[in-house]
Amino acid sequence: MIAEIKSPEGNYEIVRRGEPLNEQFKNEYWRRVKDIMTDVFRSDSSVADDLRKNVDGASPDTQTAFYHADPFEVAADLAGRPGESITPDEKRRYVNMKKLAEPPKGEDLDAGRPEDKP
């Protein structure tokens, strides 16, 4: 590990290329993917287990690259929604799941992607 950084979203580590990733980090990442699949997309999250096995079997460089993907986007892909806009209801469920201190209201929830305006 090169450094540990604190942020409003939580702490994160900067690792060297190919350095093995922390198991706690990987477990939390996949928990988030599965929660988003279940709670936001109303999709079966068991397919995430298969992808995790493939990723865990990949080289450390490939794992480092994979874990840079946002869990929301991975969940959307696994739920069969790659590249599609999310619905206002899906965005509301995602915002509720994030438990933001000041959640967006009204037309802010109509944006196509959750990162547009929280």
Secondary structure, DSSP 8 states (H G I E B T S, - for coil): --EEE--TT--EEE--TT----HHHHHHHHHHHHHHHHHTS---TTHHHHHHHHHHTS-HHHHHHHTTS-HHHHHHHHTT-TT----HHHHHHHHHHHT-SS---GGGGGSSSTTS--
